[in-house]
Amino acid sequence: MTTGSRDVVIVGGGIVACLSGYLLGRRGYKVTILEKDSLGSHASGFAFGGLDPLTGVGVPEPLLEFGLWCYGRHRSLARELHEATGISVEFELRDRLSLAFTNEEARAAKKDIEWMKDVGGFNVEWVNNRQARELEPQVSPECTGALFEQSPGALEPYRFILAAMRAGERYGVEMVQRRATGLISDGSRCTGVTLENGSINAGIVVLAMGPWTGQASAWCGVDIPVTPLRGQILKLRTSHDPLKLAVNYAHSYVASKSDGLIWAGTTEEEAGFDEGTTAAARDSIMADFLKMIPGMQDAELLQQTACLRPLSADGMPIVDRVTGWDNLYVATGAGRKGILWSTGMAHIVLDLIDAGRSDVEGAEHLKLDRFPAKV
């Protein structure tokens, strides 16, 4: 069975796919999103939802400006999507403490503050143990101090995906629950996507398949160096007061969420495409959680989740036209920063399709050809 032709077919159903669909639909393109499972059923829907542009891979160079652009777009997009759909993505400004327990950790934090303090819109400073505990009385009395960051954002990822999809539907964007199996081509043009049972014709194709995008290398004959990185989160119930702000230590975090629970994470595991949870991850996350917030030893574990993040070979996103193809694009590889970076990635997709280039800050660092071609 062959379905009718669409201007753009996006393979994947995560936040980058849904946001790209919304932006393209609003611009007048007829868009179909192909998702083998359900909306936001993988990394995007299970993410924590932090929006801090001052931390992570590629920060401060070369991705600080890109992250700041993405963060600014989140603030306006939250209002835009709510007005369009009535769905609140629960965007909020939330202060954060990044704890240090050793002198070496304290020196590293203070070194980061030297460049962070020059970034407009964010108040960043070092606080000692007493000051940290005044800001959040439940943090460990054993910490040396903390990097205090005022007002990095956060949102609820599944509501974000749902709002983006619903907003796109107002412009005719449709989601089809089918598994893509390959590409149809005519020379250097991609003319459609093959499905498990049939095909769909397309004027333009976007590969936004999260960690599965790497498997599309065989479809297009170009290496897309993306692999899965498993991350796990614990959702806990406690009788203690909600945390006043988010608390981080190393790669771990803990925060009170709108569902009334404490969310603690996370792990970075090379586990292939295994989306299962593990006792080892649970114990590791709990150890860091209690190191940060030792008074919550009575917290009850209600749920443990796992997802597969798309990790590129250098940890930075890939958003580009695929080499050797006229109308095939890729948008993937954001790792742990996918929710933050999704706004910029989707706008670059729109710009590349619409104009062949993008004015999004930092877009030039996301090109596919930064990776050496495999022979």
VMD Tcl script that draws the C-alpha trace (Angstrom):
set ca {
  {0.00 0.00 0.00}
  {1.32 3.42 -0.97}
  {-0.05 6.48 0.80}
  {-0.42 9.91 -0.79}
  {2.46 12.30 -1.19}
  {3.40 14.86 1.47}
  {5.68 17.88 1.23}
  {7.72 16.68 4.22}
  {7.91 13.30 5.94}
  {9.65 13.29 9.33}
  {10.80 9.91 10.60}
  {10.60 9.87 14.41}
  {8.14 10.98 17.07}
  {10.22 12.77 19.69}
  {10.36 16.46 20.53}
  {12.64 17.46 17.62}
  {10.31 15.73 15.16}
  {7.15 17.25 16.66}
  {8.58 20.76 16.93}
  {9.93 20.59 13.39}
  {6.53 19.42 12.20}
  {4.81 22.32 13.95}
  {7.16 24.94 12.51}
  {7.00 23.48 8.99}
  {3.22 23.14 9.14}
  {2.86 26.73 10.26}
  {5.02 27.76 7.29}
  {2.59 26.00 4.94}
  {4.20 22.59 4.35}
  {2.08 19.43 4.39}
  {3.82 17.30 7.01}
  {3.55 13.66 8.09}
  {5.38 12.37 11.15}
  {6.15 8.64 11.12}
  {6.51 7.05 14.57}
  {6.79 3.31 15.10}
  {5.54 3.45 18.68}
  {3.61 6.33 20.27}
  {4.14 10.05 20.75}
  {7.09 10.77 23.04}
  {7.41 7.12 24.04}
  {11.20 7.19 24.27}
  {13.81 9.72 25.44}
  {11.80 12.91 24.95}
  {8.82 11.73 26.97}
  {10.89 10.37 29.87}
  {13.36 13.23 30.24}
  {13.76 15.37 33.34}
  {13.12 18.61 31.47}
  {15.98 20.82 32.62}
  {16.80 23.84 30.46}
  {20.19 25.01 31.69}
  {22.26 26.48 28.82}
  {25.37 26.99 30.95}
  {26.30 23.33 31.41}
  {26.84 20.24 29.30}
  {28.84 19.07 26.31}
  {30.21 21.85 24.12}
  {29.77 24.57 26.76}
  {31.12 27.20 26.80}
  {32.69 26.49 23.41}
  {31.40 26.05 20.83}
  {27.73 25.70 21.87}
  {27.10 28.39 24.50}
  {25.49 30.80 22.03}
  {23.38 28.00 20.55}
  {22.20 26.99 24.02}
  {21.33 30.57 24.92}
  {19.35 30.92 21.67}
  {17.47 27.71 22.47}
  {16.75 28.84 26.02}
  {15.38 32.18 24.88}
  {13.12 30.46 22.36}
  {11.75 28.16 25.07}
  {10.48 31.14 27.03}
  {8.45 32.47 24.11}
  {7.47 29.04 22.78}
  {5.88 28.00 26.08}
  {3.44 30.91 25.77}
  {2.95 30.30 22.05}
  {2.03 26.64 22.49}
  {-0.29 27.37 25.40}
  {-2.16 29.97 23.38}
  {-2.44 27.57 20.44}
  {-3.49 24.45 22.34}
  {-4.46 25.30 25.91}
  {-1.73 22.91 27.08}
  {0.74 24.31 29.60}
  {4.26 22.92 29.28}
  {4.77 24.08 32.88}
  {7.79 26.20 32.03}
  {9.24 27.68 35.20}
  {12.33 29.47 36.40}
  {14.06 27.39 39.06}
  {17.23 28.27 40.96}
  {19.90 25.60 41.21}
  {22.73 24.59 43.52}
  {25.60 22.51 42.14}
  {27.28 21.07 45.22}
  {30.98 20.59 45.83}
  {32.29 18.20 48.48}
  {36.04 18.48 47.94}
  {38.46 21.35 47.47}
  {39.11 20.15 43.92}
  {35.38 20.25 43.11}
  {35.14 23.72 44.64}
  {38.05 24.99 42.53}
  {36.46 23.60 39.37}
  {33.14 25.29 40.19}
  {34.83 28.63 40.87}
  {36.68 28.36 37.56}
  {33.35 27.89 35.76}
  {31.93 30.92 37.54}
  {34.67 33.08 35.99}
  {33.09 32.75 32.52}
  {29.49 32.12 33.61}
  {29.23 35.47 35.40}
  {29.73 37.27 32.07}
  {26.71 35.58 30.48}
  {23.79 37.99 30.44}
  {20.53 37.01 32.11}
  {22.00 34.62 34.68}
  {23.20 35.41 38.19}
  {25.92 32.90 39.06}
  {27.99 32.94 42.23}
  {29.84 30.75 44.71}
  {28.12 30.19 48.06}
  {29.63 28.53 51.12}
  {28.00 25.73 53.09}
  {26.06 28.05 55.37}
  {24.74 30.09 52.44}
  {23.84 26.95 50.50}
  {21.84 25.62 53.45}
  {20.06 28.94 53.82}
  {18.94 28.63 50.21}
  {17.98 24.95 50.63}
  {18.05 23.72 54.24}
  {17.92 20.06 53.17}
  {21.26 19.97 51.34}
  {24.10 18.08 52.96}
  {25.98 19.78 55.81}
  {29.08 18.01 54.47}
  {29.28 20.01 51.24}
  {32.10 22.53 50.93}
  {29.84 24.96 49.12}
  {28.02 25.25 45.84}
  {27.73 27.03 42.54}
  {24.45 28.94 42.77}
  {22.70 29.64 39.49}
  {19.65 31.84 39.49}
  {16.69 31.02 37.27}
  {17.68 28.33 34.77}
  {14.43 26.97 33.37}
  {12.62 23.66 33.47}
  {9.47 22.22 31.92}
  {7.46 18.99 31.71}
  {8.74 17.14 28.61}
  {5.69 15.03 27.78}
  {3.39 18.05 27.95}
  {5.88 19.87 25.72}
  {5.77 17.13 23.09}
  {1.99 16.88 23.28}
  {1.58 20.65 22.91}
  {3.96 20.74 19.92}
  {2.05 17.93 18.19}
  {-1.37 19.44 18.90}
  {-0.18 22.84 17.65}
  {1.10 21.18 14.48}
  {-2.24 19.46 13.93}
  {-3.86 22.89 13.66}
  {-1.77 23.32 10.50}
  {-2.50 19.89 9.10}
  {0.46 17.98 10.53}
  {-0.44 14.31 10.91}
  {1.17 11.46 12.82}
  {1.13 8.00 11.28}
  {2.02 5.08 13.55}
  {4.13 3.04 11.15}
  {7.70 1.77 11.15}
  {10.01 3.19 8.49}
  {12.31 0.61 6.89}
  {14.22 2.58 4.26}
  {14.27 5.35 1.69}
  {13.03 5.58 -1.89}
  {15.34 7.52 -4.17}
  {15.70 8.84 -7.68}
  {19.35 9.71 -8.15}
  {20.29 12.21 -5.45}
  {16.67 12.89 -4.55}
  {14.78 11.11 -1.81}
  {11.25 10.57 -3.08}
  {9.74 8.72 -0.15}
  {10.04 6.32 2.75}
  {9.41 2.58 2.72}
  {7.33 1.17 5.55}
  {6.88 -2.31 6.99}
  {3.78 -2.62 4.84}
  {3.87 -0.08 2.05}
  {5.47 3.29 1.44}
  {4.81 7.02 1.59}
  {5.86 9.54 -1.05}
  {7.62 12.70 0.06}
  {9.11 15.85 -1.39}
  {11.50 16.13 1.57}
  {12.50 13.64 4.27}
  {13.85 14.43 7.75}
  {15.52 11.73 9.85}
  {14.80 12.55 13.51}
  {14.82 9.04 14.91}
  {16.72 9.68 18.13}
  {19.26 6.93 18.88}
  {17.86 4.86 16.02}
  {19.04 7.49 13.50}
  {22.39 5.75 13.27}
  {20.63 2.76 11.73}
  {19.55 5.01 8.86}
  {23.19 5.19 7.76}
  {22.53 2.05 5.74}
  {19.51 3.69 4.11}
  {21.34 6.77 2.87}
  {24.89 5.48 2.44}
  {26.29 8.17 4.74}
  {27.60 7.52 8.25}
  {25.45 9.19 10.91}
  {27.50 8.56 14.08}
  {24.75 8.31 16.70}
  {24.41 5.62 19.37}
  {22.06 5.11 22.34}
  {23.01 6.36 25.81}
  {20.73 4.95 28.48}
  {19.65 7.19 31.33}
  {17.58 6.19 34.35}
  {15.48 8.27 36.74}
  {13.96 7.51 40.16}
  {10.65 9.02 41.24}
  {10.28 9.09 45.01}
  {7.71 10.06 47.60}
  {8.76 11.64 50.88}
  {7.12 13.28 53.88}
  {9.73 16.04 53.85}
  {9.06 19.52 52.50}
  {9.50 19.96 48.73}
  {12.93 21.16 47.71}
  {13.05 24.91 47.18}
  {15.39 24.60 44.22}
  {17.11 22.00 42.07}
  {20.25 20.40 43.46}
  {23.06 18.90 41.38}
  {26.22 16.99 42.10}
  {28.55 15.84 39.32}
  {26.25 14.24 36.70}
  {23.41 13.68 39.20}
  {20.44 15.86 40.13}
  {17.40 15.97 42.39}
  {14.37 18.25 42.32}
  {10.74 18.42 43.39}
  {8.41 18.17 40.40}
  {4.84 19.26 39.71}
  {3.56 15.71 40.27}
  {4.45 16.10 43.95}
  {7.33 13.65 43.73}
  {11.08 13.92 44.06}
  {12.86 13.08 40.80}
  {16.46 11.92 41.08}
  {18.82 10.99 38.29}
  {20.67 10.00 36.31}
  {22.97 7.50 34.63}
  {25.00 7.48 31.43}
  {25.15 3.88 30.26}
  {26.28 2.26 27.04}
  {23.71 -0.53 26.99}
  {22.80 -0.77 23.33}
  {19.07 -0.54 22.73}
  {18.14 -2.07 26.08}
  {15.55 0.24 27.67}
  {15.26 -1.81 30.86}
  {15.92 -0.49 34.36}
  {18.60 -1.98 36.59}
  {19.29 -2.41 40.29}
  {22.81 -1.06 39.79}
  {21.47 2.21 38.39}
  {18.93 2.46 41.21}
  {21.65 2.07 43.83}
  {23.98 4.54 42.10}
  {21.30 7.22 41.81}
  {20.15 6.68 45.40}
  {23.73 7.01 46.66}
  {24.17 10.41 44.98}
  {20.66 11.49 46.01}
  {21.38 10.80 49.68}
  {24.81 12.39 49.39}
  {23.07 15.60 48.28}
  {19.96 15.35 50.51}
  {20.88 13.01 53.40}
  {17.73 13.69 55.41}
  {15.49 11.92 52.89}
  {16.59 8.39 53.74}
  {12.93 7.47 54.26}
  {12.02 8.37 50.65}
  {9.85 5.69 49.03}
  {10.72 4.63 45.49}
  {7.52 4.69 43.43}
  {8.88 4.37 39.90}
  {12.13 3.81 38.06}
  {12.27 4.74 34.38}
  {14.84 4.40 31.63}
  {15.22 5.95 28.21}
  {17.71 5.93 25.36}
  {19.21 9.30 24.50}
  {20.72 9.86 21.03}
  {24.42 10.51 21.51}
  {26.57 11.68 18.61}
  {30.24 10.78 18.37}
  {31.27 14.14 19.88}
  {28.21 14.66 22.08}
  {26.88 17.61 20.10}
  {23.73 17.68 17.95}
  {23.69 16.94 14.24}
  {21.32 19.07 12.16}
  {22.14 19.23 8.47}
  {21.32 18.17 4.95}
  {22.74 14.69 4.42}
  {25.82 14.70 2.21}
  {25.10 13.66 -1.37}
  {21.35 14.14 -1.11}
  {19.33 17.09 -2.38}
  {16.38 16.84 0.00}
  {17.28 14.51 2.88}
  {17.95 16.03 6.30}
  {19.00 14.75 9.71}
  {18.29 16.14 13.20}
  {19.54 14.07 16.12}
  {22.35 13.49 18.61}
  {21.51 15.89 21.46}
  {22.28 13.45 24.28}
  {21.25 14.76 27.71}
  {20.42 18.23 26.36}
  {17.69 17.22 23.92}
  {14.84 19.13 25.56}
  {16.86 22.37 25.78}
  {18.37 22.10 22.30}
  {15.16 20.95 20.60}
  {13.99 24.50 19.87}
  {17.17 25.41 18.02}
  {17.36 22.07 16.22}
  {13.77 22.38 14.95}
  {14.32 25.95 13.77}
  {17.44 24.89 11.89}
  {15.46 22.13 10.18}
  {12.88 24.71 9.11}
  {15.54 27.14 7.90}
  {17.49 24.55 5.91}
  {14.36 23.31 4.16}
  {12.98 26.78 3.58}
  {16.13 28.74 2.74}
  {19.10 26.38 2.56}
  {20.82 28.03 5.51}
  {20.08 28.99 9.11}
  {20.65 32.12 11.17}
  {20.23 30.27 14.48}
  {23.26 31.07 16.64}
  {25.76 28.22 16.50}
  {24.07 26.30 13.68}
  {27.39 26.05 11.85}
  {28.73 23.77 14.62}
  {26.04 21.14 14.05}
  {26.97 20.07 10.53}
  {27.25 16.39 9.66}
  {30.49 16.84 7.73}
  {32.41 17.63 10.93}
  {32.75 13.86 11.23}
  {35.19 12.11 8.86}
  {33.44 10.01 6.25}
  {33.83 6.29 6.74}
  {35.21 4.37 3.80}
}
mol new
graphics top color blue
foreach p $ca { graphics top sphere $p radius 0.5 }
foreach p [lrange $ca 0 end-1] q [lrange $ca 1 end] { graphics top cylinder $p $q radius 0.2 }
display resetview
